[in-house]
Amino acid sequence: MFALIDCDSCFCSCERVFDPSLEGKPVVVLSNNDGCVVARSKEAKALGIKECMPFYQLAEQFPGVKIEARSSNYTLYGDISARVMSIIRDSALEVEVYSIDEAFCNLQGMDHMDLKKWGEELAAKIKKWVGMPVSIGIAPTKTLAKLAGRFAKNYPAYNKCCLIDSEDKRIKSLSISPVSDVWGIGHRFAKKLNYYGINTALELSKRSEGWVRKELTVVGLRTWKELNGISCISSDNMESKKSICTSRSFPGTVTDRDEILTHVANHAARCASKLRRQKSAASILTLFIATNHQRTDLPQYSKSINITLPAPSNSAHELILAVHKALDVIFIEGYKYKRAGVIVSGICSADAIQQDFFDISPELKERYRKISKVIDSVNRKNGDDTLIIARQQYSADTVTGKASKFKNVIKHEYRSPCYSTNLNDIIRVK
């Protein structure tokens, strides 16, 4: 059996942990630069607020409605998530952290226990100790556990834990689940299945194996097997990303090359951090920059470039150096740039890197590795960007001619304090 522990409206719930006045109110969390809605509370969804809705449209479409908005605060969300995962690890022997708000538990060896009671008690413990509401789905496969988790989240009668432990429960859950709700069935596959008259998960599970393999490829076949109670999604299918992208729109438009370099250097550093977190390295770096395509009154330009590294790397130093060279090639003066991003691909295990003759010296490579280890250690303890590389920190201010800190370049007018990671933001009690 597998259990899926899913944090309910994770980002909004994190905001409520330290601000109980937000309970029962529609809450939205905004993207970087406060551009659009990336997370919504249950109350916000009930109003009809859509994901990715531009922030400025909220006042236009919901006049007179008090909507609480918060800028994204990933340091706070990451710390609360780590606390939740720590409790989960104490409750199960094998835990796979799938995302910031989800984790799978392999419950092998716990069949003698009352798993329904175990899930209810775990949900209550996380709520009491951290303040985070979670929903738990338990089933013979991870895909079925995902569906069970959806029922636990949407139906209060389950008391935060839904258990699918019999054939009758499996069939009933599949019969009332739209095929688009099935984990692994994306928009394209769902549209194709609807065309063939397959509207529920049960209808998909009853198709023949040959038909599924032909129409949905091996990925769809794996999902089909999981729906039929055959576990075949291992940790290896879930752990490492094949590419990592970090990109953001600028608060306004940017014309200065050094300011763009500051942004993309931060993107590269974050990609490097994500690579190290999954113990991998990348051999290809892609940089792209673009103007605002919605501003038809302005000259338009967009360009991307691929850089192949001499050897796979997860060092911020090496990725920033590659970004620097790439920007020199594609940057053109005279345009007002609105967006830039960095993508790393060609990802392999960090333990399987073969050095290249034209790569930097082994001594410098080892020095970068030690620096990265220190940066990761300090930032885990004190919050993201506590310790960074110099190229990330300053950019030229084209108005005053003075240097400005990168943290002021990203717009976050509604950001809550980092209560649990920054002593200067510690909560004050009257």
C-alpha positions as CSV (number, residue, x, y, z in Angstrom):
1,M,0.0,0.0,0.0
2,F,1.0,3.6,-0.7
3,A,0.0,6.8,1.0
4,L,0.0,10.3,-0.6
5,I,0.2,13.2,1.9
6,D,-0.9,16.4,0.1
7,C,-0.8,19.8,1.8
8,D,-4.2,21.6,1.2
9,S,-3.7,24.9,-0.7
10,C,-0.1,24.8,0.4
11,F,1.1,28.4,-0.2
12,C,-2.1,29.9,1.2
13,S,-2.1,27.6,4.2
14,C,1.6,28.6,4.9
15,E,0.4,32.2,5.0
16,R,-2.3,31.3,7.5
17,V,0.0,29.5,9.8
18,F,1.4,32.8,11.2
19,D,-1.6,34.9,10.3
20,P,-4.8,33.2,11.5
21,S,-6.9,36.3,10.5
22,L,-6.7,34.9,7.0
23,E,-8.8,31.8,8.0
24,G,-12.1,31.7,6.1
25,K,-11.1,34.5,3.7
26,P,-10.3,34.3,0.0
27,V,-6.5,34.3,-0.2
28,V,-4.3,34.4,-3.3
29,V,-0.5,34.1,-3.6
30,L,1.1,35.9,-6.4
31,S,4.0,35.1,-8.8
32,N,7.3,36.8,-8.7
33,N,6.9,40.6,-9.4
34,D,3.3,40.2,-8.2
35,G,2.2,39.5,-11.8
36,C,-0.5,36.8,-11.6
37,V,-2.2,34.4,-9.2
38,V,-0.2,31.1,-8.7
39,A,-2.1,29.7,-5.6
40,R,-5.6,30.1,-4.3
41,S,-7.4,29.2,-1.1
42,K,-10.6,27.2,-1.2
43,E,-12.6,30.4,-0.7
44,A,-10.8,32.1,-3.6
45,K,-11.5,29.1,-5.9
46,A,-15.2,29.3,-4.9
47,L,-15.3,33.0,-6.0
48,G,-14.2,31.9,-9.5
49,I,-10.6,33.2,-9.3
50,K,-8.6,31.2,-11.9
51,E,-5.0,30.2,-11.7
52,C,-2.6,32.5,-13.6
53,M,-5.2,35.3,-13.6
54,P,-3.4,38.7,-13.8
55,F,-3.4,40.3,-10.4
56,Y,-4.7,43.7,-11.7
57,Q,-7.8,41.9,-13.0
58,L,-9.0,40.8,-9.5
59,A,-10.3,44.3,-8.6
60,E,-12.0,44.6,-12.0
61,Q,-13.7,41.2,-11.9
62,F,-14.5,41.1,-8.2
63,P,-15.5,44.6,-7.2
64,G,-16.2,45.1,-3.6
65,V,-14.8,41.7,-2.6
66,K,-12.0,41.7,0.0
67,I,-9.4,39.4,-1.4
68,E,-6.2,38.9,0.6
69,A,-3.1,38.9,-1.6
70,R,0.4,37.8,-0.6
71,S,3.6,38.0,-2.6
72,S,5.3,34.6,-3.0
73,N,7.6,33.8,-0.1
74,Y,9.3,30.6,-1.0
75,T,11.7,30.7,2.0
76,L,8.7,30.5,4.3
77,Y,6.9,27.8,2.3
78,G,10.1,25.7,2.0
79,D,10.7,25.8,5.7
80,I,7.1,24.9,6.6
81,S,7.2,22.1,4.0
82,A,10.4,20.7,5.6
83,R,8.7,20.6,9.0
84,V,5.8,18.7,7.5
85,M,8.1,16.2,5.7
86,S,10.0,15.7,9.0
87,I,6.8,14.6,10.8
88,I,6.0,12.3,7.8
89,R,9.4,10.6,8.0
90,D,8.9,9.9,11.7
91,S,5.6,8.1,10.8
92,A,6.7,5.9,7.9
93,L,9.8,4.0,7.1
94,E,10.0,4.9,3.4
95,V,9.2,8.4,2.3
96,E,9.5,10.0,-1.2
97,V,9.2,13.8,-1.3
98,Y,7.5,14.4,-4.6
99,S,7.1,18.2,-4.5
100,I,7.1,21.0,-1.9
101,D,3.5,20.0,-0.9
102,E,3.4,16.3,-1.6
103,A,5.0,13.1,-0.4
104,F,4.5,9.4,-1.0
105,C,4.9,6.8,1.8
106,N,5.5,3.1,1.1
107,L,3.4,1.4,3.7
108,Q,4.9,-2.1,3.2
109,G,5.1,-3.9,6.5
110,M,2.3,-1.8,8.0
111,D,-0.6,-4.0,6.7
112,H,-1.3,-5.2,10.2
113,M,-2.2,-1.6,11.3
114,D,-5.5,0.2,10.9
115,L,-4.3,2.4,8.0
116,K,-7.3,4.6,8.0
117,K,-6.7,5.5,11.7
118,W,-3.0,5.9,11.0
119,G,-3.8,8.5,8.2
120,E,-6.3,10.4,10.3
121,E,-3.8,10.6,13.3
122,L,-1.0,11.7,11.0
123,A,-3.2,14.5,9.4
124,A,-4.2,15.6,12.9
125,K,-0.6,15.6,14.1
126,I,0.6,17.7,11.2
127,K,-2.2,20.2,11.7
128,K,-1.5,20.5,15.5
129,W,2.3,20.6,15.3
130,V,2.8,22.8,12.2
131,G,-0.6,24.3,11.4
132,M,-0.7,22.9,7.9
133,P,-3.9,21.1,6.8
134,V,-3.2,17.9,4.8
135,S,-5.2,15.3,2.9
136,I,-4.1,11.7,2.8
137,G,-5.0,9.1,0.2
138,I,-4.1,5.4,0.8
139,A,-4.3,2.8,-2.0
140,P,-2.4,-0.2,-3.6
141,T,-0.7,2.1,-6.2
142,K,0.5,5.7,-6.3
143,T,-2.0,6.7,-9.0
144,L,-4.9,5.3,-7.0
145,A,-3.5,7.0,-3.8
146,K,-3.6,10.3,-5.8
147,L,-7.3,9.8,-6.5
148,A,-7.9,8.8,-2.9
149,G,-6.2,12.0,-1.7
150,R,-8.5,14.0,-4.0
151,F,-11.6,12.5,-2.2
152,A,-10.1,13.2,1.2
153,K,-9.6,16.8,0.2
154,N,-13.0,17.4,-1.3
155,Y,-15.2,15.4,1.1
156,P,-15.1,16.2,4.9
157,A,-16.7,12.9,5.8
158,Y,-13.4,11.1,5.1
159,N,-11.8,13.0,8.1
160,K,-8.8,14.0,5.9
161,C,-8.0,10.3,5.0
162,C,-9.5,8.2,2.2
163,L,-8.6,4.5,2.0
164,I,-9.0,2.4,-1.1
165,D,-8.4,-1.1,0.1
166,S,-10.9,-3.3,-1.8
167,E,-12.0,-4.0,-5.3
168,D,-15.4,-2.4,-4.7
169,K,-13.8,0.8,-3.5
170,R,-11.4,0.9,-6.4
171,I,-14.2,0.5,-9.0
172,K,-16.4,3.1,-7.2
173,S,-13.6,5.6,-7.0
174,L,-12.7,5.2,-10.7
175,S,-16.4,5.4,-11.8
176,I,-16.8,8.9,-10.3
177,S,-13.4,10.3,-11.3
178,P,-13.2,12.2,-14.6
179,V,-10.3,10.8,-16.7
180,S,-8.7,14.3,-16.7
181,D,-8.3,14.0,-12.9
182,V,-6.0,10.9,-13.2
183,W,-2.4,11.5,-12.4
184,G,-0.4,11.2,-15.6
185,I,-3.2,12.1,-18.0
186,G,-2.5,15.5,-19.3
187,H,-4.7,17.9,-21.2
188,R,-3.7,16.4,-24.6
189,F,-4.4,12.8,-23.5
190,A,-7.6,13.7,-21.8
191,K,-8.9,15.4,-25.0
192,K,-8.0,12.3,-27.0
193,L,-9.7,9.9,-24.6
194,N,-12.8,12.0,-24.6
195,Y,-12.8,11.7,-28.4
196,Y,-12.9,7.9,-28.0
197,G,-15.8,8.2,-25.5
198,I,-13.6,7.6,-22.4
199,N,-14.8,10.1,-19.8
200,T,-14.1,8.4,-16.5
201,A,-11.1,6.6,-15.0
202,L,-13.1,3.4,-14.9
203,E,-13.7,3.5,-18.6
204,L,-10.0,3.9,-19.2
205,S,-9.1,1.0,-16.9
206,K,-11.5,-1.3,-18.9
207,R,-9.7,-0.7,-22.2
208,S,-7.4,-3.4,-23.5
209,E,-3.7,-3.3,-22.8
210,G,-2.9,-3.3,-26.5
211,W,-5.2,-0.4,-27.2
212,V,-3.7,1.7,-24.4
213,R,-0.2,1.0,-25.5
214,K,-1.0,2.0,-29.1
215,E,-2.9,5.2,-28.2
216,L,-1.2,6.4,-25.0
217,T,2.3,5.0,-25.4
218,V,4.3,3.4,-22.6
219,V,3.6,6.3,-20.2
220,G,-0.2,5.8,-20.6
221,L,0.2,2.1,-20.2
222,R,1.9,2.6,-16.9
223,T,-1.0,4.7,-15.7
224,W,-3.5,2.1,-17.0
225,K,-1.8,-0.6,-14.9
226,E,-1.8,1.6,-11.8
227,L,-5.5,2.2,-12.2
228,N,-6.0,-1.6,-12.3
229,G,-4.1,-2.0,-9.0
230,I,-0.7,-3.0,-10.5
231,S,2.0,-0.9,-8.9
232,C,4.6,0.1,-11.5
233,I,5.7,3.7,-10.7
234,S,9.0,3.4,-8.8
235,S,11.0,6.1,-7.2
236,D,13.3,6.2,-10.3
237,N,10.3,7.3,-12.4
238,M,9.8,10.3,-10.1
239,E,13.0,11.6,-8.6
240,S,15.1,13.6,-11.1
241,K,13.9,16.2,-13.5
242,K,15.2,15.9,-17.1
243,S,15.4,19.7,-17.5
244,I,15.1,22.7,-15.1
245,C,13.9,26.1,-16.0
246,T,14.1,29.3,-14.0
247,S,12.6,32.4,-15.6
248,R,10.8,35.6,-14.6
249,S,9.3,38.7,-16.0
250,F,11.0,42.0,-14.9
251,P,8.9,44.4,-12.8
252,G,9.2,46.9,-15.7
253,T,11.2,46.9,-18.8
254,V,15.0,46.7,-18.7
255,T,17.4,48.1,-21.2
256,D,20.7,47.8,-19.3
257,R,22.8,44.7,-20.1
258,D,24.3,44.5,-16.6
259,E,20.9,44.6,-15.0
260,I,19.8,41.7,-17.2
261,L,23.0,39.9,-16.3
262,T,22.1,40.2,-12.6
263,H,18.7,38.6,-13.2
264,V,20.0,35.7,-15.4
265,A,22.9,35.1,-13.0
266,N,20.4,34.6,-10.2
267,H,18.4,32.2,-12.5
268,A,21.5,30.2,-13.2
269,A,22.4,30.0,-9.5
270,R,18.9,28.7,-8.7
271,C,19.2,26.1,-11.4
272,A,22.5,25.0,-10.0
273,S,20.9,24.8,-6.5
274,K,18.1,22.6,-7.8
275,L,20.6,20.4,-9.6
276,R,22.6,19.9,-6.4
277,R,19.4,19.1,-4.5
278,Q,18.6,16.2,-6.8
279,K,22.3,15.2,-6.9
280,S,22.6,15.8,-10.6
281,A,24.5,18.0,-13.1
282,A,23.7,19.5,-16.5
283,S,25.7,19.6,-19.7
284,I,23.6,22.1,-21.7
285,L,22.5,25.6,-20.7
286,T,20.0,27.6,-22.6
287,L,19.5,31.4,-22.1
288,F,16.6,33.3,-23.6
289,I,15.6,37.0,-23.4
290,A,12.6,38.7,-24.9
291,T,10.7,42.0,-25.1
292,N,7.1,42.4,-24.2
293,H,5.2,40.9,-27.1
294,Q,2.0,42.5,-25.8
295,R,3.5,46.0,-26.4
296,T,2.9,46.2,-30.1
297,D,3.9,49.8,-30.0
298,L,7.5,48.9,-29.2
299,P,10.2,47.1,-31.3
300,Q,10.1,43.4,-30.7
301,Y,13.0,41.0,-30.2
302,S,13.5,37.6,-28.7
303,K,16.5,35.3,-28.9
304,S,17.8,32.1,-27.2
305,I,21.1,30.3,-27.3
306,N,22.4,26.9,-26.2
307,I,25.8,26.6,-24.5
308,T,27.3,23.1,-24.2
309,L,29.5,22.9,-21.1
310,P,32.9,21.2,-21.3
311,A,31.7,18.8,-18.6
312,P,28.3,18.4,-16.8
313,S,28.2,20.8,-13.8
314,N,26.0,21.9,-10.9
315,S,28.3,24.8,-9.8
316,A,26.7,28.2,-9.8
317,H,30.2,29.7,-10.7
318,E,30.3,27.7,-13.9
319,L,26.7,28.2,-14.9
320,I,26.9,31.9,-14.3
321,L,30.1,32.1,-16.4
322,A,28.2,30.3,-19.2
323,V,25.3,32.7,-18.9
324,H,27.6,35.6,-19.1
325,K,29.1,34.4,-22.4
326,A,25.7,33.6,-23.8
327,L,24.3,37.0,-23.0
328,D,27.2,38.7,-24.8
329,V,26.1,36.8,-27.9
330,I,22.3,37.5,-27.9
331,F,21.9,40.9,-26.2
332,I,21.2,43.8,-28.5
333,E,21.2,47.4,-27.4
334,G,18.1,49.5,-27.9
335,Y,15.3,47.1,-26.9
336,K,13.2,47.2,-23.8
337,Y,13.4,43.7,-22.4
338,K,10.6,42.2,-20.3
339,R,11.6,38.6,-19.6
340,A,14.7,36.4,-19.3
341,G,15.2,32.8,-18.3
342,V,17.7,30.0,-18.0
343,I,17.1,26.3,-18.8
344,V,19.5,23.5,-18.0
345,S,19.2,20.1,-19.7
346,G,21.4,17.1,-20.6
347,I,21.0,16.2,-16.9
348,C,23.0,13.2,-15.5
349,S,24.0,11.9,-12.1
350,A,26.6,14.1,-10.3
351,D,28.5,10.9,-9.5
352,A,28.9,10.0,-13.2
353,I,30.7,13.0,-14.5
354,Q,33.6,12.4,-16.9
355,Q,36.0,15.2,-17.0
356,D,37.0,16.9,-20.2
357,F,40.4,18.0,-21.3
358,F,39.2,21.5,-22.0
359,D,37.3,21.8,-18.7
360,I,38.6,23.9,-15.8
361,S,41.4,22.4,-13.6
362,P,40.4,19.6,-11.0
363,E,41.7,21.9,-8.3
364,L,39.3,24.7,-9.3
365,K,36.5,22.2,-9.7
366,E,37.0,21.0,-6.2
367,R,37.1,24.6,-4.9
368,Y,33.8,25.3,-6.5
369,R,32.3,22.1,-5.0
370,K,33.4,23.2,-1.5
371,I,32.0,26.7,-2.0
372,S,28.7,25.3,-3.3
373,K,28.5,23.0,-0.2
374,V,29.0,26.0,2.1
375,I,26.4,28.1,0.3
376,D,23.8,25.3,0.5
377,S,24.5,24.8,4.2
378,V,24.2,28.4,5.1
379,N,21.1,29.0,2.9
380,R,19.3,25.9,4.4
381,K,19.8,27.2,7.9
382,N,19.2,30.9,7.3
383,G,17.0,31.2,4.2
384,D,17.5,31.5,0.5
385,D,20.0,34.0,-0.8
386,T,21.6,34.6,2.6
387,L,24.9,33.7,1.0
388,I,25.3,34.2,-2.8
389,I,27.9,34.8,-5.4
390,A,28.9,38.4,-6.0
391,R,27.6,38.5,-9.6
392,Q,24.1,37.9,-8.2
393,Q,24.1,40.8,-5.8
394,Y,24.5,44.0,-7.7
395,S,23.3,45.6,-10.9
396,A,23.9,49.0,-12.4
397,D,21.1,51.6,-11.7
398,T,20.7,53.4,-14.9
399,V,19.0,56.3,-13.2
400,T,21.4,57.1,-10.3
401,G,24.5,55.3,-11.6
402,K,24.7,53.5,-8.3
403,A,24.7,49.8,-7.6
404,S,21.4,48.3,-6.3
405,K,20.8,45.0,-4.5
406,F,19.1,42.3,-6.5
407,K,16.6,41.7,-3.7
408,N,15.1,45.1,-4.6
409,V,14.8,44.3,-8.3
410,I,12.0,41.8,-7.8
411,K,8.7,43.3,-6.9
412,H,7.0,41.8,-3.9
413,E,4.9,44.5,-2.2
414,Y,2.7,42.0,-0.3
415,R,5.3,39.6,1.0
416,S,4.9,38.4,4.5
417,P,7.9,38.1,6.9
418,C,10.1,35.0,7.0
419,Y,8.9,34.2,10.5
420,S,10.7,30.9,10.9
421,T,14.0,31.5,9.2
422,N,15.0,35.1,9.8
423,L,15.6,36.4,13.4
424,N,14.7,39.9,12.2
425,D,11.3,38.7,11.1
426,I,10.5,36.6,14.2
427,I,6.9,37.0,15.2
428,R,6.1,39.6,17.9
429,V,3.5,38.9,20.6
430,K,2.0,41.7,22.6
